[in-house]
Amino acid sequence: MDRTVTAPTHVLIIHDIEDWPRWKAIFDGAAQIRKQAGEIDFQLLRDEAQPDRIVHFSRWTSHEAARRFFESPELVEIRRVAGVHAPTFLYLDPVETGTL
């Protein structure tokens, strides 16, 4: 029996938004569906020079789970309603972590 375990993976999404309060309310409202889809944890960051550019950095159970979620018609519609423009997705494999 194959017992291959998929290590958690990271996804970095950069997207421009129309309105922070509207986007944040929709983001928070989708927490349960993100969790059910495989999101483990996340960070939100804002571009200092472009405050409407938000970076969503998250850890997922697998690339497949993240892609299935982010490419779903349901999420495409959620992004449209949230006022997201042209998101960029990077699916990242962990290489090394450290603390200095």
All heavy atoms as an XYZ file, in Angstrom:
822
protein
N       0.837     -1.180      0.000
C       0.000      0.000      0.000
C       0.884      1.246      0.000
O       1.809      1.358      0.787
C      -0.910     -0.007      1.228
C      -1.802      1.219      1.273
S      -2.576      1.511      2.854
C      -3.991      0.477      2.743
N       0.563      2.190     -0.869
C       1.320      3.435     -0.951
C       0.814      4.391      0.124
O      -0.361      4.712      0.165
C       1.149      4.043     -2.337
C       1.939      5.327     -2.518
O       2.769      5.649     -1.648
O       1.727      6.006     -3.530
N       1.707      4.830      0.986
C       1.333      5.775      2.048
C       2.062      7.098      1.870
O       2.535      7.683      2.835
C       1.641      5.178      3.413
C       0.770      3.993      3.716
C       1.032      3.521      5.127
N       0.249      2.341      5.347
C      -0.750      2.276      6.222
N      -1.047      3.301      6.952
N      -1.434      1.173      6.363
N       2.170      7.552      0.639
C       2.832      8.812      0.356
C       2.069      9.954      1.020
O       0.854     10.064      0.884
C       2.892      9.063     -1.163
O       3.526      7.948     -1.771
C       3.649     10.331     -1.471
N       2.778     10.776      1.747
C       2.172     11.930      2.399
C       2.618     13.174      1.651
O       3.802     13.376      1.417
C       2.605     12.008      3.883
C       2.045     13.261      4.532
C       2.156     10.765      4.626
N       1.668     13.984      1.269
C       1.985     15.227      0.581
C       2.272     16.301      1.624
O       1.446     16.558      2.499
C       0.801     15.658     -0.305
O       0.480     14.584     -1.174
C       1.140     16.878     -1.109
N       3.452     16.911      1.522
C       3.817     17.972      2.452
C       2.994     19.219      2.158
O       2.617     19.458      1.011
C       5.304     18.287      2.313
N       2.685     19.995      3.179
C       1.980     21.250      2.921
C       2.758     22.103      1.923
O       3.985     22.027      1.842
C       1.931     21.924      4.290
C       2.025     20.814      5.264
C       2.925     19.798      4.599
N       2.025     22.873      1.178
C       2.604     23.745      0.169
C       2.131     25.166      0.404
O       1.223     25.387      1.203
C       2.197     23.244     -1.232
O       2.913     23.971     -2.201
C       0.725     23.387     -1.458
N       2.735     26.108     -0.250
C       2.379     27.516     -0.074
C       1.831     28.092     -1.378
O       2.244     27.681     -2.466
C       3.601     28.323      0.357
C       4.116     27.924      1.700
N       4.908     26.814      1.903
C       3.927     28.470      2.914
C       5.194     26.714      3.189
N       4.613     27.688      3.825
N       0.942     29.050     -1.212
C       0.415     29.779     -2.359
C       0.555     31.263     -2.052
O       0.223     31.720     -0.958
C      -1.072     29.442     -2.618
C      -1.601     30.232     -3.809
C      -1.251     27.943     -2.839
N       1.084     31.995     -3.024
C       1.211     33.438     -2.914
C       0.322     34.045     -3.991
O       0.469     33.707     -5.167
C       2.663     33.876     -3.112
C       2.870     35.366     -2.933
C       3.856     35.609     -1.800
C       3.390     35.980     -4.204
N      -0.611     34.881     -3.570
C      -1.528     35.528     -4.502
C      -1.332     37.033     -4.373
O      -1.384     37.583     -3.271
C      -2.995     35.197     -4.189
C      -3.187     33.697     -4.071
C      -3.915     35.785     -5.253
C      -4.480     33.317     -3.399
N      -1.100     37.667     -5.498
C      -0.982     39.121     -5.537
C      -2.178     39.622     -6.326
O      -2.386     39.197     -7.470
C       0.328     39.556     -6.209
C       1.530     38.961     -5.469
C       0.412     41.087     -6.272
C       2.837     39.092     -6.208
N      -2.969     40.485     -5.714
C      -4.115     41.012     -6.442
C      -4.430     42.438     -6.033
O      -4.222     42.844     -4.901
C      -5.344     40.121     -6.339
C      -5.685     39.608     -4.982
N      -4.925     38.710     -4.306
C      -6.748     39.858     -4.200
C      -5.502     38.416     -3.147
N      -6.598     39.109     -3.064
N      -4.884     43.175     -7.025
C      -5.343     44.538     -6.810
C      -6.836     44.478     -6.508
O      -7.571     43.728     -7.144
C      -5.087     45.392     -8.044
C      -3.588     45.541     -8.335
O      -2.806     45.586     -7.371
O      -3.218     45.596     -9.520
N      -7.245     45.265     -5.526
C      -8.644     45.260     -5.110
C      -9.228     46.658     -5.256
O      -8.503     47.651     -5.258
C      -8.789     44.762     -3.655
C      -8.005     45.657     -2.686
C      -8.330     43.317     -3.535
C      -8.260     45.383     -1.224
N     -10.548     46.726     -5.357
C     -11.233     48.016     -5.492
C     -11.453     48.693     -4.149
O     -11.373     49.912     -4.041
C     -12.578     47.826     -6.186
C     -12.453     47.393     -7.630
C     -13.799     47.075     -8.253
O     -14.850     47.181     -7.568
O     -13.801     46.685     -9.441
N     -11.763     47.889     -3.123
C     -12.206     48.464     -1.854
C     -11.844     47.517     -0.709
O     -12.370     46.406     -0.642
C     -13.731     48.671     -1.934
C     -14.317     49.214     -0.658
O     -13.982     50.345     -0.285
O     -15.115     48.485     -0.028
N     -10.937     47.949      0.173
C     -10.456     47.095      1.261
C     -11.576     46.583      2.166
O     -11.656     45.379      2.404
C      -9.378     47.803      2.079
C      -9.052     47.097      3.358
C      -9.477     47.438      4.605
C      -8.276     45.905      3.515
N      -9.007     46.545      5.541
C      -8.258     45.585      4.892
C      -7.592     45.070      2.639
C      -7.593     44.489      5.404
C      -6.917     43.967      3.156
C      -6.925     43.683      4.517
N     -12.470     47.425      2.703
C     -13.506     46.889      3.603
C     -14.387     45.827      2.930
O     -14.720     44.809      3.541
C     -14.321     48.120      4.005
C     -13.377     49.265      3.851
C     -12.512     48.897      2.662
N     -14.769     46.057      1.679
C     -15.606     45.070      0.976
C     -14.819     43.779      0.757
O     -15.308     42.688      1.034
C     -16.078     45.627     -0.367
C     -16.893     44.607     -1.155
C     -17.451     45.156     -2.426
N     -16.405     45.696     -3.269
C     -16.509     45.859     -4.573
N     -17.626     45.545     -5.196
N     -15.526     46.353     -5.265
N     -13.577     43.907      0.270
C     -12.752     42.718      0.019
C     -12.527     41.929      1.313
O     -12.684     40.724      1.349
C     -11.406     43.110     -0.593
C     -10.556     41.921     -0.873
C     -10.547     41.168     -2.003
C      -9.610     41.314      0.014
N      -9.651     40.132     -1.885
C      -9.064     40.197     -0.647
C      -9.169     41.601      1.309
C      -8.106     39.371     -0.062
C      -8.215     40.780      1.876
C      -7.698     39.677      1.204
N     -12.199     42.630      2.399
C     -11.883     41.967      3.671
C     -13.105     41.252      4.230
O     -12.993     40.136      4.758
C     -11.349     42.983      4.674
C     -10.930     42.397      6.000
C      -9.715     41.506      5.861
C      -9.063     41.213      7.195
N      -9.623     40.121      7.956
N     -14.278     41.857      4.109
C     -15.500     41.204      4.600
C     -15.769     39.914      3.826
O     -16.122     38.885      4.418
C     -16.689     42.158      4.481
N     -15.567     39.947      2.522
C     -15.783     38.748      1.709
C     -14.702     37.711      2.004
O     -14.992     36.517      2.130
C     -15.851     39.119      0.215
C     -17.135     39.917     -0.034
C     -15.773     37.888     -0.676
C     -17.228     40.568     -1.400
N     -13.466     38.146      2.163
C     -12.370     37.240      2.510
C     -12.670     36.538      3.840
O     -12.565     35.319      3.954
C     -11.058     38.019      2.592
C      -9.876     37.189      3.007
C      -9.183     36.434      2.073
C      -9.445     37.175      4.327
C      -8.096     35.663      2.447
C      -8.356     36.415      4.708
C      -7.683     35.653      3.764
N     -13.054     37.314      4.844
C     -13.366     36.735      6.156
C     -14.562     35.793      6.072
O     -14.583     34.740      6.717
C     -13.637     37.836      7.180
C     -12.385     38.615      7.557
O     -11.262     38.163      7.246
O     -12.540     39.708      8.156
N     -15.552     36.157      5.270
C     -16.729     35.322      5.119
C     -16.455     33.990      4.438
O     -17.216     33.039      4.577
N     -15.346     33.913      3.702
C     -14.976     32.678      2.999
C     -14.018     31.805      3.817
O     -13.530     30.798      3.318
C     -14.340     33.021      1.653
N     -13.774     32.155      5.058
C     -12.800     31.407      5.875
C     -13.146     29.924      5.971
O     -12.269     29.067      5.832
C     -12.699     32.016      7.272
N     -14.397     29.605      6.202
C     -14.772     28.204      6.367
C     -14.600     27.417      5.070
O     -14.135     26.283      5.090
C     -16.206     28.086      6.886
C     -16.572     26.690      7.321
C     -15.665     26.137      8.427
O     -15.199     26.844      9.299
N     -15.400     24.851      8.369
N     -14.958     28.009      3.934
C     -14.784     27.265      2.677
C     -13.306     27.124      2.324
O     -12.900     26.121      1.756
C     -15.608     27.844      1.500
C     -15.190     29.251      1.140
C     -17.084     27.758      1.771
C     -15.828     29.769     -0.154
N     -12.484     28.127      2.698
C     -11.034     27.988      2.480
C     -10.487     26.851      3.339
O      -9.698     26.032      2.879
C     -10.308     29.302      2.799
C     -10.644     30.432      1.843
C      -9.742     31.661      1.938
N      -9.110     31.888      3.209
C      -9.572     32.718      4.153
N     -10.707     33.383      3.967
N      -8.913     32.889      5.271
N     -10.916     26.800      4.584
C     -10.457     25.741      5.489
C     -10.876     24.366      4.967
O     -10.065     23.436      4.926
C     -11.014     25.968      6.890
C     -10.565     24.932      7.897
C     -11.095     25.234      9.285
C     -10.614     24.184     10.269
N     -11.034     24.485     11.635
N     -12.131     24.226      4.572
C     -12.620     22.951      4.048
C     -11.885     22.550      2.774
O     -11.704     21.366      2.512
C     -14.125     23.023      3.783
C     -14.941     23.075      5.039
C     -16.421     23.328      4.771
O     -16.821     23.742      3.681
N     -17.234     23.073      5.782
N     -11.445     23.536      1.992
C     -10.737     23.252      0.738
C      -9.286     22.841      0.968
O      -8.663     22.277      0.079
C     -10.793     24.474     -0.177
N      -8.732     23.148      2.170
C      -7.367     22.727      2.467
C      -6.410     23.814      2.901
O      -5.226     23.563      3.091
N      -6.909     25.046      3.087
C      -6.021     26.098      3.574
C      -5.738     25.847      5.054
O      -6.652     25.601      5.837
C      -6.635     27.481      3.383
C      -5.675     28.594      3.731
C      -6.237     29.980      3.475
O      -7.372     30.255      3.936
O      -5.566     30.782      2.828
N      -4.477     25.901      5.426
C      -4.056     25.632      6.804
C      -3.919     26.935      7.586
O      -4.411     27.062      8.706
C      -2.726     24.852      6.818
C      -2.917     23.508      6.103
C      -2.208     24.691      8.238
C      -1.620     22.800      5.773
N      -3.220     27.897      7.007
C      -3.064     29.204      7.631
C      -2.710     30.222      6.557
O      -2.450     29.859      5.416
C      -2.038     29.198      8.773
C      -0.689     28.636      8.375
O      -0.255     28.851      7.231
O      -0.051     27.982      9.214
N      -2.718     31.505      6.945
C      -2.487     32.557      5.952
C      -1.908     33.795      6.598
O      -1.967     33.963      7.820
C      -3.792     32.909      5.224
C      -4.788     33.619      6.106
C      -4.807     34.997      6.185
C      -5.686     32.904      6.877
C      -5.709     35.655      7.011
C      -6.599     33.541      7.697
C      -6.604     34.926      7.763
N      -1.373     34.656      5.746
C      -0.978     36.010      6.114
C      -1.504     36.932      5.030
O      -1.506     36.574      3.849
C       0.543     36.174      6.153
C       1.235     35.462      7.273
C       2.743     35.742      7.222
O       3.334     35.834      6.159
N       3.336     35.869      8.384
N      -1.928     38.115      5.418
C      -2.283     39.151      4.460
C      -1.262     40.262      4.583
O      -0.921     40.670      5.694
C      -3.679     39.713      4.739
C      -4.842     38.752      4.568
C      -6.149     39.450      4.926
C      -4.907     38.200      3.146
N      -0.798     40.738      3.446
C       0.183     41.814      3.409
C      -0.284     42.866      2.411
O      -0.969     42.540      1.441
C       1.556     41.275      2.996
C       2.051     40.137      3.889
C       2.355     38.920      3.043
C       3.235     40.553      4.681
N       0.114     44.099      2.635
C      -0.278     45.194      1.753
C       0.984     45.839      1.194
O       1.951     46.062      1.912
C      -1.090     46.214      2.542
C      -1.528     47.394      1.723
C      -2.425     48.310      2.515
N      -3.788     47.818      2.360
C      -4.777     48.109      3.185
N      -4.583     48.856      4.232
N      -5.982     47.636      2.955
N       0.954     46.139     -0.093
C       2.071     46.811     -0.754
C       2.162     48.240     -0.229
O       1.188     48.995     -0.300
C       1.835     46.796     -2.266
C       2.990     47.356     -3.066
O       3.669     48.292     -2.596
O       3.205     46.862     -4.185
N       3.303     48.611      0.303
C       3.485     49.941      0.884
C       3.226     51.050     -0.140
O       2.607     52.062      0.181
C       4.913     50.073      1.431
C       5.237     51.436      1.975
C       6.682     51.577      2.386
O       7.562     50.948      1.766
O       6.928     52.337      3.330
N       3.679     50.851     -1.358
C       3.538     51.878     -2.389
C       2.171     51.859     -3.073
O       1.761     52.863     -3.651
C       4.640     51.715     -3.442
N       1.485     50.720     -3.028
C       0.176     50.582     -3.675
C      -0.784     49.915     -2.693
O      -0.940     48.696     -2.692
C       0.298     49.741     -4.936
C       1.190     50.354     -5.990
C       1.316     49.448     -7.202
O       0.545     48.519     -7.407
N       2.297     49.728     -8.025
N      -1.438     50.685     -1.836
C      -2.267     50.121     -0.774
C      -3.412     49.226     -1.255
O      -3.929     48.428     -0.490
C      -2.816     51.337     -0.033
C      -2.073     52.512     -0.529
C      -1.379     52.141     -1.785
N      -3.811     49.346     -2.522
C      -4.867     48.477     -3.048
C      -4.310     47.178     -3.621
O      -5.054     46.382     -4.191
C      -5.684     49.207     -4.117
C      -6.545     50.305     -3.516
O      -6.879     50.206     -2.314
O      -6.875     51.266     -4.230
N      -3.015     46.955     -3.468
C      -2.405     45.688     -3.874
C      -2.215     44.848     -2.614
O      -1.471     45.194     -1.708
C      -1.070     45.907     -4.560
C      -0.403     44.579     -4.931
C       0.626     44.720     -5.994
N      -0.059     45.087     -7.239
C       0.538     45.682     -8.257
N       1.812     45.987     -8.201
N      -0.136     45.973     -9.343
N      -2.924     43.721     -2.567
C      -2.917     42.838     -1.410
C      -2.199     41.546     -1.781
O      -2.387     41.000     -2.868
C      -4.364     42.521     -0.957
C      -5.123     43.809     -0.618
C      -4.380     41.538      0.213
C      -4.516     44.624      0.495
N      -1.388     41.068     -0.848
C      -0.725     39.777     -1.004
C      -1.328     38.828      0.026
O      -1.377     39.140      1.216
C       0.803     39.903     -0.791
C       1.467     38.536     -0.840
C       1.406     40.832     -1.833
N      -1.814     37.708     -0.467
C      -2.381     36.655      0.383
C      -1.396     35.493      0.309
O      -1.229     34.884     -0.743
C      -3.763     36.271     -0.158
C      -4.386     35.092      0.502
N      -5.429     34.410     -0.080
C      -4.151     34.452      1.670
C      -5.802     33.414      0.703
N      -5.034     33.413      1.771
N      -0.696     35.244      1.394
C       0.296     34.173      1.469
C      -0.284     33.104      2.377
O      -0.627     33.378      3.521
C       1.612     34.711      2.023
C       2.714     33.703      2.057
C       3.235     33.180      0.886
C       3.231     33.271      3.265
C       4.261     32.244      0.914
C       4.252     32.335      3.308
C       4.766     31.825      2.129
N      -0.431     31.882      1.850
C      -1.100     30.856      2.644
C      -0.430     29.500      2.492
O       0.283     29.243      1.527
C      -2.581     30.763      2.244
O      -2.722     30.576      0.853
N      -0.694     28.662      3.469
C      -0.191     27.284      3.469
C      -1.384     26.365      3.249
O      -2.427     26.532      3.879
C       0.505     26.988      4.805
C       1.385     25.769      4.796
C       2.327     25.764      5.997
N       1.650     26.035      7.248
C       1.496     25.164      8.233
N       2.004     23.960      8.143
N       0.859     25.500      9.332
N      -1.206     25.394      2.357
C      -2.276     24.483      1.947
C      -1.836     23.043      2.112
O      -0.639     22.755      2.137
C      -2.638     24.744      0.482
C      -3.443     25.989      0.320
C      -2.990     27.276      0.379
C      -4.837     26.071      0.126
N      -4.023     28.144      0.232
C      -5.170     27.431      0.065
C      -5.842     25.121     -0.014
C      -6.480     27.872     -0.128
C      -7.137     25.557     -0.215
C      -7.441     26.918     -0.267
N      -2.812     22.161      2.164
C      -2.513     20.730      2.288
C      -1.804     20.195      1.053
O      -0.995     19.276      1.163
C      -3.802     19.921      2.536
O      -4.744     20.216      1.498
C      -4.391     20.256      3.893
N      -2.082     20.775     -0.129
C      -1.415     20.340     -1.360
C      -1.637     21.371     -2.454
O      -2.574     22.174     -2.384
C      -1.953     18.982     -1.828
O      -3.286     19.124     -2.298
N      -0.778     21.313     -3.493
C      -0.984     22.166     -4.671
C      -2.335     21.856     -5.304
O      -3.049     22.754     -5.737
C       0.102     21.911     -5.732
C       1.434     22.482     -5.406
N       1.634     23.812     -5.110
C       2.652     21.905     -5.366
C       2.921     24.030     -4.889
N       3.559     22.883     -5.027
N      -2.668     20.569     -5.375
C      -3.910     20.162     -6.024
C      -5.125     20.759     -5.317
O      -6.047     21.242     -5.966
C      -4.020     18.629     -6.074
C      -2.970     17.961     -6.930
C      -1.579     17.881     -6.277
O      -1.466     17.973     -5.019
O      -0.598     17.752     -7.018
N      -5.131     20.713     -3.991
C      -6.251     21.275     -3.232
C      -6.360     22.780     -3.470
O      -7.455     23.309     -3.682
C      -6.095     20.978     -1.741
N      -5.232     23.463     -3.452
C      -5.230     24.914     -3.663
C      -5.703     25.257     -5.063
O      -6.554     26.138     -5.243
C      -3.838     25.479     -3.411
N      -5.183     24.582     -6.070
C      -5.597     24.858     -7.457
C      -7.086     24.584     -7.654
O      -7.789     25.370     -8.298
C      -4.786     24.007     -8.431
C      -3.454     24.568     -8.758
C      -2.848     23.852     -9.971
N      -1.550     24.418    -10.229
C      -0.406     23.929     -9.773
N      -0.394     22.829     -9.050
N       0.729     24.521    -10.043
N      -7.547     23.461     -7.128
C      -8.962     23.112     -7.255
C      -9.838     24.235     -6.671
O     -10.837     24.631     -7.250
C      -9.218     21.776     -6.538
C     -10.466     21.077     -6.917
C     -10.589     19.647     -6.386
N      -9.939     19.344     -5.130
C      -8.808     18.626     -5.023
N      -8.211     18.131     -6.082
N      -8.278     18.387     -3.834
N      -9.424     24.777     -5.527
C     -10.178     25.846     -4.892
C     -10.083     27.152     -5.685
O     -11.100     27.749     -6.033
C      -9.673     26.058     -3.459
C     -10.339     27.202     -2.764
C     -11.650     27.097     -2.328
C      -9.661     28.382     -2.544
C     -12.282     28.157     -1.684
C     -10.276     29.443     -1.895
C     -11.579     29.334     -1.468
N      -8.863     27.598     -5.967
C      -8.682     28.896     -6.603
C      -9.204     28.946     -8.033
O      -9.551     30.011     -8.528
C      -7.212     29.324     -6.558
C      -6.753     29.689     -5.177
C      -5.674     29.049     -4.604
C      -7.404     30.664     -4.443
C      -5.242     29.380     -3.321
C      -6.995     31.007     -3.165
C      -5.899     30.361     -2.606
N      -9.276     27.820     -8.710
C      -9.759     27.783    -10.087
C     -11.238     27.413    -10.186
O     -11.784     27.347    -11.281
C      -8.905     26.809    -10.904
C      -7.466     27.282    -11.033
C      -6.536     26.272    -11.680
O      -7.022     25.236    -12.199
O      -5.316     26.512    -11.660
N     -11.898     27.216     -9.051
C     -13.306     26.824     -9.068
C     -14.181     27.991     -9.533
O     -13.875     29.158     -9.257
C     -13.748     26.368     -7.674
O     -13.815     27.482     -6.797
N     -15.266     27.677    -10.245
C     -16.192     28.738    -10.662
C     -16.725     29.539     -9.473
O     -16.933     30.746     -9.575
C     -17.324     27.978    -11.365
C     -16.696     26.691    -11.812
C     -15.655     26.367    -10.761
N     -16.932     28.869     -8.339
C     -17.422     29.560     -7.138
C     -16.448     30.655     -6.711
O     -16.852     31.780     -6.408
C     -17.601     28.550     -5.993
C     -18.047     29.187     -4.696
C     -18.137     28.192     -3.549
O     -17.533     27.102     -3.629
O     -18.808     28.515     -2.563
N     -15.152     30.346     -6.710
C     -14.189     31.351     -6.267
C     -13.980     32.434     -7.313
O     -13.756     33.592     -6.965
C     -12.857     30.721     -5.870
C     -12.049     31.714     -5.035
C     -12.685     31.949     -3.681
C     -10.642     31.277     -4.904
N     -14.068     32.097     -8.577
C     -13.983     33.115     -9.628
C     -15.084     34.155     -9.405
O     -14.849     35.361     -9.483
C     -14.071     32.470    -11.026
C     -14.253     33.528    -12.105
C     -12.828     31.625    -11.302
N     -16.281     33.685     -9.072
C     -17.399     34.601     -8.808
C     -17.166     35.400     -7.521
O     -17.449     36.599     -7.471
C     -18.719     33.830     -8.731
C     -19.925     34.683     -8.412
C     -20.227     35.786     -9.423
O     -19.661     35.791    -10.544
O     -21.035     36.668     -9.090
N     -16.650     34.765     -6.485
C     -16.351     35.473     -5.233
C     -15.348     36.594     -5.494
O     -15.509     37.711     -4.998
C     -15.831     34.493     -4.160
C     -16.985     33.629     -3.647
C     -15.166     35.239     -3.004
C     -16.547     32.490     -2.736
N     -14.303     36.312     -6.279
C     -13.317     37.356     -6.594
C     -13.960     38.512     -7.360
O     -13.656     39.679     -7.113
C     -12.149     36.766     -7.403
C     -11.169     36.005     -6.564
C      -9.865     35.745     -7.286
N      -9.994     34.999     -8.519
C      -9.883     33.681     -8.633
N      -9.621     32.949     -7.571
N     -10.000     33.100     -9.801
N     -14.855     38.193     -8.289
C     -15.523     39.247     -9.061
C     -16.336     40.150     -8.130
O     -16.214     41.375     -8.178
C     -16.431     38.631    -10.129
C     -17.051     39.679    -11.065
C     -18.148     39.099    -11.920
N     -19.337     38.727    -11.144
C     -20.205     39.586    -10.600
N     -20.029     40.874    -10.729
N     -21.253     39.148     -9.919
N     -17.130     39.550     -7.250
C     -17.955     40.307     -6.308
C     -17.081     41.112     -5.349
O     -17.418     42.237     -4.977
C     -18.898     39.355     -5.531
C     -19.596     40.064     -4.385
C     -19.909     38.733     -6.485
N     -15.919     40.567     -4.985
C     -15.018     41.241     -4.044
C     -14.232     42.379     -4.690
O     -13.550     43.123     -3.998
C     -14.052     40.221     -3.442
N     -14.312     42.503     -6.011
C     -13.592     43.581     -6.684
C     -12.123     43.303     -6.887
O     -11.299     44.215     -6.828
N     -11.788     42.046     -7.148
C     -10.391     41.654     -7.376
C     -10.087     41.776     -8.864
O     -10.852     41.325     -9.705
C     -10.141     40.206     -6.906
C      -8.754     39.736     -7.301
C     -10.337     40.096     -5.403
N      -8.931     42.378     -9.176
C      -8.493     42.528    -10.562
C      -7.240     41.713    -10.823
O      -6.259     41.828    -10.085
C      -8.198     44.001    -10.868
C      -9.392     44.871    -10.695
N     -10.413     44.928    -11.605
C      -9.737     45.703     -9.690
C     -11.336     45.770    -11.180
N     -10.951     46.245    -10.017
N      -7.273     40.896    -11.847
C      -6.117     40.179    -12.391
C      -5.183     39.584    -11.331
O      -4.027     39.977    -11.227
C      -5.339     41.100    -13.320
N      -5.664     38.624    -10.548
C      -4.776     38.035     -9.538
C      -3.658     37.214    -10.178
O      -3.828     36.622    -11.244
C      -5.703     37.134     -8.723
C      -6.823     36.806     -9.653
C      -6.976     37.991    -10.567
N      -2.514     37.217     -9.520
C      -1.380     36.379     -9.907
C      -1.218     35.316     -8.835
O      -1.162     35.638     -7.646
C      -0.083     37.215     -9.995
O      -0.258     38.225    -10.982
C       1.113     36.358    -10.338
N      -1.161     34.053     -9.252
C      -1.019     32.933     -8.325
C       0.354     32.298     -8.499
O       0.759     31.990     -9.619
C      -2.079     31.855     -8.609
C      -3.473     32.301     -8.333
C      -4.208     32.955     -9.309
C      -4.054     32.072     -7.103
C      -5.509     33.373     -9.062
C      -5.352     32.478     -6.850
C      -6.078     33.142     -7.833
N       1.051     32.082     -7.397
C       2.303     31.339     -7.394
C       2.141     30.174     -6.430
O       1.846     30.373     -5.243
C       3.469     32.223     -6.948
C       3.773     33.440     -7.816
C       4.837     34.300     -7.151
C       4.212     33.012     -9.199
N       2.318     28.966     -6.943
C       2.250     27.750     -6.122
C       3.692     27.376     -5.784
O       4.495     27.107     -6.678
C       1.532     26.636     -6.889
C       0.098     27.002     -7.179
C      -0.252     27.688     -8.332
C      -0.903     26.692     -6.270
C      -1.570     28.043     -8.580
C      -2.227     27.042     -6.507
C      -2.545     27.720     -7.670
O      -3.854     28.074     -7.909
N       4.011     27.385     -4.508
C       5.402     27.309     -4.058
C       5.661     26.071     -3.215
O       4.857     25.729     -2.346
C       5.743     28.562     -3.239
C       5.445     29.894     -3.935
C       5.462     31.033     -2.931
C       6.435     30.132     -5.058
N       6.791     25.434     -3.454
C       7.230     24.299     -2.650
C       8.195     24.787     -1.579
O       9.100     25.573     -1.868
C       7.957     23.262     -3.518
C       7.017     22.553     -4.466
O       5.898     22.217     -4.050
O       7.401     22.351     -5.631
N       8.046     24.320     -0.344
C       8.991     24.706      0.704
C      10.391     24.164      0.392
O      10.534     23.035     -0.053
C       8.437     24.074      1.970
C       7.176     23.377      1.610
C       6.995     23.443      0.141
N      11.376     24.986      0.602
C      12.765     24.574      0.424
C      13.491     24.617      1.762
O      14.175     23.667      2.147
C      13.482     25.473     -0.611
C      14.951     25.125     -0.710
C      12.806     25.384     -1.966
N      13.333     25.720      2.478
C      14.044     25.862      3.744
C      13.385     26.977      4.551
O      12.862     27.929      3.994
C      15.514     26.240      3.467
C      16.359     26.363      4.692
C      17.830     26.651      4.361
O      18.176     26.711      3.180
O      18.590     26.824      5.314
N      13.383     26.836      5.846
C      12.961     27.912      6.740
C      14.040     28.114      7.784
O      14.856     27.221      8.034
C      11.634     27.581      7.455
O      11.794     26.395      8.223
C      10.501     27.409      6.470
N      14.047     29.277      8.370
C      15.043     29.559      9.395
C      14.653     30.789     10.191
O      13.776     31.544      9.807
N      15.299     30.946     11.293
C      15.117     32.116     12.141
C      16.490     32.690     12.451
O      17.422     31.937     12.774
C      14.414     31.718     13.462
O      13.167     31.103     13.130
C      14.180     32.927     14.335
N      16.618     33.983     12.319
C      17.909     34.642     12.591
C      17.809     35.519     13.804
O      16.796     35.977     14.189
C      18.329     35.475     11.381
C      18.488     34.695     10.087
C      18.829     35.649      8.957
C      19.552     33.642     10.202
